[in-house]
Amino acid sequence: MSTSYIVTSVYHNEPALQDEIRPRHLAYLHALVESGLLVASGPWGPEEEPGGIWLIRADTKTEAQAMVDADPFMSHGLVASVQIRAWKPLLGPLAPTIGGSK
C-alpha cells in the first residue's frame, strides 16, 4: 500500500559542488518521475536557504529514506538536513490522486 511522503531538505552552501553534481541529481529525480515514485519536486525560492522539497510515493518510510539516500546530492555530502514525513492530503486537486492508497 503506497503512501505519500513529503521530503524537505536544506543544503550546505556549496554552490560550486552543487553545480557540478546537479546534472546527476536531476537525472536521478527524472528517473524517479519515470518510475512513478516522484510526484513533484523543486527548490526553495531564491529568498530561502538552499534546499528543496519532494513529494514521493513509497510503501514504507524506510523505502522513502532509501530513495533520499540514493540521491547524488546526499552521497556527495551536499545535504545538511532532511526530513521525511508521511502525508495524507485531504483537500485540493491532488488529494484524490495521492491522498489514499494506490
ChimeraX commands (.cxc) that place a marker at each C-alpha (Angstrom):
marker #1 position 0.00,0.00,0.00 radius 0.5
marker #1 position 1.63,3.21,-1.19 radius 0.5
marker #1 position 1.78,6.33,1.00 radius 0.5
marker #1 position 2.63,9.92,0.16 radius 0.5
marker #1 position 5.72,11.39,1.80 radius 0.5
marker #1 position 6.96,14.95,1.91 radius 0.5
marker #1 position 10.74,15.23,1.92 radius 0.5
marker #1 position 12.21,18.59,2.89 radius 0.5
marker #1 position 15.91,19.30,2.69 radius 0.5
marker #1 position 18.39,22.04,3.40 radius 0.5
marker #1 position 21.67,22.06,1.52 radius 0.5
marker #1 position 25.12,23.08,2.64 radius 0.5
marker #1 position 26.07,26.34,0.95 radius 0.5
marker #1 position 28.47,24.89,-1.61 radius 0.5
marker #1 position 27.32,26.33,-4.96 radius 0.5
marker #1 position 30.32,25.10,-6.99 radius 0.5
marker #1 position 29.89,21.50,-5.87 radius 0.5
marker #1 position 26.09,21.76,-6.28 radius 0.5
marker #1 position 26.58,22.95,-9.86 radius 0.5
marker #1 position 28.94,20.04,-10.53 radius 0.5
marker #1 position 26.62,17.37,-9.08 radius 0.5
marker #1 position 23.27,18.91,-10.18 radius 0.5
marker #1 position 23.10,17.05,-13.55 radius 0.5
marker #1 position 23.34,13.69,-11.71 radius 0.5
marker #1 position 20.84,14.88,-9.08 radius 0.5
marker #1 position 18.35,15.90,-11.78 radius 0.5
marker #1 position 18.87,12.67,-13.75 radius 0.5
marker #1 position 18.10,10.74,-10.57 radius 0.5
marker #1 position 14.94,12.77,-9.95 radius 0.5
marker #1 position 13.82,12.28,-13.58 radius 0.5
marker #1 position 14.25,8.51,-13.11 radius 0.5
marker #1 position 12.03,8.66,-10.01 radius 0.5
marker #1 position 9.41,10.56,-12.01 radius 0.5
marker #1 position 9.55,7.96,-14.79 radius 0.5
marker #1 position 9.07,5.18,-12.24 radius 0.5
marker #1 position 6.01,6.92,-10.79 radius 0.5
marker #1 position 7.60,7.39,-7.37 radius 0.5
marker #1 position 8.26,11.14,-7.53 radius 0.5
marker #1 position 5.10,13.21,-7.89 radius 0.5
marker #1 position 6.71,16.66,-7.69 radius 0.5
marker #1 position 9.94,18.32,-6.60 radius 0.5
marker #1 position 11.70,21.63,-6.71 radius 0.5
marker #1 position 13.99,24.02,-4.91 radius 0.5
marker #1 position 13.00,26.53,-2.28 radius 0.5
marker #1 position 12.57,30.08,-3.59 radius 0.5
marker #1 position 15.53,32.41,-4.10 radius 0.5
marker #1 position 14.99,34.21,-0.78 radius 0.5
marker #1 position 15.09,30.93,1.19 radius 0.5
marker #1 position 18.05,28.91,2.35 radius 0.5
marker #1 position 19.27,26.43,-0.29 radius 0.5
marker #1 position 17.27,23.21,-0.37 radius 0.5
marker #1 position 14.04,21.84,-1.69 radius 0.5
marker #1 position 11.04,19.60,-1.37 radius 0.5
marker #1 position 9.96,16.28,-2.87 radius 0.5
marker #1 position 6.53,14.69,-2.88 radius 0.5
marker #1 position 7.09,10.95,-3.27 radius 0.5
marker #1 position 5.14,7.71,-3.11 radius 0.5
marker #1 position 6.56,4.73,-1.21 radius 0.5
marker #1 position 5.26,1.65,0.57 radius 0.5
marker #1 position 7.18,2.44,3.76 radius 0.5
marker #1 position 9.17,5.25,5.32 radius 0.5
marker #1 position 12.23,3.01,5.01 radius 0.5
marker #1 position 11.71,2.91,1.24 radius 0.5
marker #1 position 11.28,6.69,1.18 radius 0.5
marker #1 position 14.56,7.05,3.10 radius 0.5
marker #1 position 16.31,4.74,0.63 radius 0.5
marker #1 position 15.16,6.99,-2.26 radius 0.5
marker #1 position 16.57,10.03,-0.48 radius 0.5
marker #1 position 19.81,8.26,0.40 radius 0.5
marker #1 position 20.37,7.33,-3.27 radius 0.5
marker #1 position 20.23,10.98,-4.38 radius 0.5
marker #1 position 23.67,12.16,-5.59 radius 0.5
marker #1 position 23.29,15.33,-3.50 radius 0.5
marker #1 position 23.15,13.08,-0.42 radius 0.5
marker #1 position 26.05,10.83,-1.41 radius 0.5
marker #1 position 28.24,13.88,-2.11 radius 0.5
marker #1 position 27.52,15.45,1.29 radius 0.5
marker #1 position 25.54,18.41,-0.03 radius 0.5
marker #1 position 22.52,17.89,2.22 radius 0.5
marker #1 position 22.78,19.46,5.67 radius 0.5
marker #1 position 19.42,18.18,6.90 radius 0.5
marker #1 position 16.47,16.21,5.62 radius 0.5
marker #1 position 13.03,15.40,7.00 radius 0.5
marker #1 position 10.71,12.71,5.70 radius 0.5
marker #1 position 7.10,12.80,6.82 radius 0.5
marker #1 position 4.11,10.71,5.80 radius 0.5
marker #1 position 1.40,12.99,4.42 radius 0.5
marker #1 position -2.28,12.44,3.71 radius 0.5
marker #1 position -3.64,15.26,1.55 radius 0.5
marker #1 position -7.35,15.72,2.15 radius 0.5
marker #1 position -8.23,18.77,0.04 radius 0.5
marker #1 position -7.28,20.22,-3.31 radius 0.5
marker #1 position -6.89,18.91,-6.83 radius 0.5
marker #1 position -4.10,16.43,-5.96 radius 0.5
marker #1 position -5.88,14.92,-2.96 radius 0.5
marker #1 position -7.93,12.32,-4.89 radius 0.5
marker #1 position -4.83,11.21,-6.78 radius 0.5
marker #1 position -2.30,10.99,-3.95 radius 0.5
marker #1 position -4.36,11.14,-0.77 radius 0.5
marker #1 position -5.17,7.50,-0.39 radius 0.5
marker #1 position -3.71,4.14,-1.16 radius 0.5
marker #1 position -2.57,3.50,-4.66 radius 0.5
marker link #1:1,2 radius 0.2
marker link #1:2,3 radius 0.2
marker link #1:3,4 radius 0.2
marker link #1:4,5 radius 0.2
marker link #1:5,6 radius 0.2
marker link #1:6,7 radius 0.2
marker link #1:7,8 radius 0.2
marker link #1:8,9 radius 0.2
marker link #1:9,10 radius 0.2
marker link #1:10,11 radius 0.2
marker link #1:11,12 radius 0.2
marker link #1:12,13 radius 0.2
marker link #1:13,14 radius 0.2
marker link #1:14,15 radius 0.2
marker link #1:15,16 radius 0.2
marker link #1:16,17 radius 0.2
marker link #1:17,18 radius 0.2
marker link #1:18,19 radius 0.2
marker link #1:19,20 radius 0.2
marker link #1:20,21 radius 0.2
marker link #1:21,22 radius 0.2
marker link #1:22,23 radius 0.2
marker link #1:23,24 radius 0.2
marker link #1:24,25 radius 0.2
marker link #1:25,26 radius 0.2
marker link #1:26,27 radius 0.2
marker link #1:27,28 radius 0.2
marker link #1:28,29 radius 0.2
marker link #1:29,30 radius 0.2
marker link #1:30,31 radius 0.2
marker link #1:31,32 radius 0.2
marker link #1:32,33 radius 0.2
marker link #1:33,34 radius 0.2
marker link #1:34,35 radius 0.2
marker link #1:35,36 radius 0.2
marker link #1:36,37 radius 0.2
marker link #1:37,38 radius 0.2
marker link #1:38,39 radius 0.2
marker link #1:39,40 radius 0.2
marker link #1:40,41 radius 0.2
marker link #1:41,42 radius 0.2
marker link #1:42,43 radius 0.2
marker link #1:43,44 radius 0.2
marker link #1:44,45 radius 0.2
marker link #1:45,46 radius 0.2
marker link #1:46,47 radius 0.2
marker link #1:47,48 radius 0.2
marker link #1:48,49 radius 0.2
marker link #1:49,50 radius 0.2
marker link #1:50,51 radius 0.2
marker link #1:51,52 radius 0.2
marker link #1:52,53 radius 0.2
marker link #1:53,54 radius 0.2
marker link #1:54,55 radius 0.2
marker link #1:55,56 radius 0.2
marker link #1:56,57 radius 0.2
marker link #1:57,58 radius 0.2
marker link #1:58,59 radius 0.2
marker link #1:59,60 radius 0.2
marker link #1:60,61 radius 0.2
marker link #1:61,62 radius 0.2
marker link #1:62,63 radius 0.2
marker link #1:63,64 radius 0.2
marker link #1:64,65 radius 0.2
marker link #1:65,66 radius 0.2
marker link #1:66,67 radius 0.2
marker link #1:67,68 radius 0.2
marker link #1:68,69 radius 0.2
marker link #1:69,70 radius 0.2
marker link #1:70,71 radius 0.2
marker link #1:71,72 radius 0.2
marker link #1:72,73 radius 0.2
marker link #1:73,74 radius 0.2
marker link #1:74,75 radius 0.2
marker link #1:75,76 radius 0.2
marker link #1:76,77 radius 0.2
marker link #1:77,78 radius 0.2
marker link #1:78,79 radius 0.2
marker link #1:79,80 radius 0.2
marker link #1:80,81 radius 0.2
marker link #1:81,82 radius 0.2
marker link #1:82,83 radius 0.2
marker link #1:83,84 radius 0.2
marker link #1:84,85 radius 0.2
marker link #1:85,86 radius 0.2
marker link #1:86,87 radius 0.2
marker link #1:87,88 radius 0.2
marker link #1:88,89 radius 0.2
marker link #1:89,90 radius 0.2
marker link #1:90,91 radius 0.2
marker link #1:91,92 radius 0.2
marker link #1:92,93 radius 0.2
marker link #1:93,94 radius 0.2
marker link #1:94,95 radius 0.2
marker link #1:95,96 radius 0.2
marker link #1:96,97 radius 0.2
marker link #1:97,98 radius 0.2
marker link #1:98,99 radius 0.2
marker link #1:99,100 radius 0.2
marker link #1:100,101 radius 0.2
marker link #1:101,102 radius 0.2
view
